[in-house]
């Protein structure tokens, strides 16, 4: 069961990179959409879905596919079969600041063999 504990690190990397400067183009795209739609959104990485559905676009689909490809390569390195993964959920909340700051919270949860491996990351940009 030791290799599954490494999923906590994968969840941390997933959450951290999702709201990091490496994903700034996607974050700026989300910021350009109506705040009531982007206040909280959820991505199902295995099914490549985002909710609310109104956020789905070619740009979003490409980002989701890139993260799924990265995740699959991590599973291959860890020698974890995709059939062992039940769910991968990324929940991002976005809140514009009082000045020019933007605040993000990202929870990434990987469920494998009935156990959740969750990491929460917060970040902000100006």
C-alpha positions as CSV (number, residue, x, y, z in Angstrom):
1,X,0.0,0.0,0.0
2,X,3.1,2.3,0.2
3,X,3.0,3.4,-3.4
4,X,-0.5,4.7,-2.9
5,X,0.7,7.1,-0.2
6,X,2.7,8.8,-2.9
7,X,-0.7,10.0,-4.3
8,X,-0.7,12.7,-1.6
9,X,2.4,14.2,-3.3
10,X,0.7,13.9,-6.7
11,X,-2.4,15.6,-5.4
12,X,-0.2,18.4,-3.9
13,X,1.6,18.9,-7.2
14,X,-1.7,18.9,-9.1
15,X,-3.3,21.5,-6.8
16,X,-0.1,23.7,-6.6
17,X,0.5,23.7,-10.4
18,X,-3.2,24.3,-11.2
19,X,-3.2,27.7,-9.4
20,X,0.4,28.6,-10.1
21,X,2.0,31.0,-12.6
22,X,2.6,28.0,-14.9
23,X,-1.2,28.0,-15.5
24,X,-1.7,31.8,-15.6
25,X,-3.2,31.8,-19.1
26,X,-6.0,29.5,-17.9
27,X,-6.5,31.4,-14.7
28,X,-6.7,34.7,-16.6
29,X,-9.3,33.1,-19.0
30,X,-11.4,32.1,-15.9
31,X,-11.1,35.6,-14.5
32,X,-12.5,37.0,-17.7
33,X,-15.7,35.0,-17.3
34,X,-18.7,36.1,-15.1
35,X,-17.8,35.9,-11.4
36,X,-21.0,34.0,-10.5
37,X,-19.8,31.2,-12.8
38,X,-16.2,31.1,-11.7
39,X,-16.5,31.6,-8.0
40,X,-16.3,27.9,-7.6
41,X,-15.7,25.4,-10.3
42,X,-14.9,21.7,-10.3
43,X,-13.0,19.5,-12.8
44,X,-13.3,15.8,-13.1
45,X,-10.0,14.9,-14.5
46,X,-10.8,11.3,-15.5
47,X,-14.0,12.2,-17.3
48,X,-12.4,15.5,-18.6
49,X,-15.4,17.5,-17.4
50,X,-15.8,20.9,-15.8
51,X,-18.8,22.3,-13.9
52,X,-20.5,24.5,-14.3
53,X,-20.8,23.4,-17.9
54,X,-20.8,27.0,-19.1
55,X,-17.1,27.2,-18.5
56,X,-16.4,24.5,-21.0
57,X,-14.4,25.8,-24.1
58,X,-11.6,24.5,-26.3
59,X,-9.1,26.3,-24.1
60,X,-10.5,24.7,-21.0
61,X,-10.6,21.2,-22.7
62,X,-6.9,21.6,-23.7
63,X,-5.8,22.5,-20.2
64,X,-7.8,19.6,-18.7
65,X,-6.3,17.2,-21.3
66,X,-2.8,18.4,-20.5
67,X,-3.3,17.8,-16.8
68,X,-4.7,14.4,-17.4
69,X,-1.7,13.5,-19.6
70,X,0.6,14.7,-16.8
71,X,-1.4,12.6,-14.3
72,X,-1.2,9.5,-16.4
73,X,2.6,9.9,-16.8
74,X,2.9,10.2,-13.0
75,X,0.9,7.0,-12.5
76,X,3.2,5.2,-14.9
77,X,6.3,6.4,-12.9
78,X,4.7,5.2,-9.7
79,X,3.6,2.0,-11.3
80,X,0.0,2.6,-10.3
81,X,-2.7,1.2,-12.6
82,X,-5.3,3.7,-13.8
83,X,-7.9,1.0,-12.8
84,X,-6.9,1.6,-9.2
85,X,-7.9,5.3,-9.5
86,X,-11.6,5.9,-8.7
87,X,-11.8,9.6,-9.1
88,X,-9.7,12.8,-9.6
89,X,-11.4,16.0,-8.5
90,X,-10.0,19.5,-8.7
91,X,-12.1,22.2,-7.0
92,X,-11.0,25.8,-7.5
93,X,-12.5,28.8,-5.9
94,X,-11.6,32.3,-7.2
95,X,-12.1,35.6,-5.4
96,X,-11.1,38.9,-6.8
97,X,-9.4,41.1,-4.2
98,X,-10.2,44.7,-3.1
99,X,-7.3,46.0,-5.2
100,X,-5.8,44.2,-8.1
101,X,-5.1,40.9,-6.3
102,X,-6.7,37.6,-7.2
103,X,-7.1,34.8,-4.7
104,X,-7.3,31.1,-5.5
105,X,-7.9,28.0,-3.4
106,X,-7.4,24.7,-5.0
107,X,-8.4,21.3,-3.5
108,X,-7.1,18.3,-5.5
109,X,-8.5,14.9,-4.4
110,X,-7.4,11.6,-5.8
111,X,-9.5,8.7,-4.8
112,X,-7.8,5.3,-5.1
113,X,-9.1,2.0,-3.8
114,X,-11.7,3.9,-1.8
115,X,-9.3,6.2,0.0
116,X,-9.0,10.0,-0.6
117,X,-5.7,11.7,-1.0
118,X,-6.4,15.4,-0.7
119,X,-4.2,18.5,-0.8
120,X,-5.3,22.2,-0.5
121,X,-3.3,25.0,-1.9
122,X,-3.9,28.8,-1.7
123,X,-2.3,31.4,-4.0
124,X,-2.7,35.0,-5.0
125,X,-1.6,37.2,-7.9
126,X,-1.5,40.8,-8.7
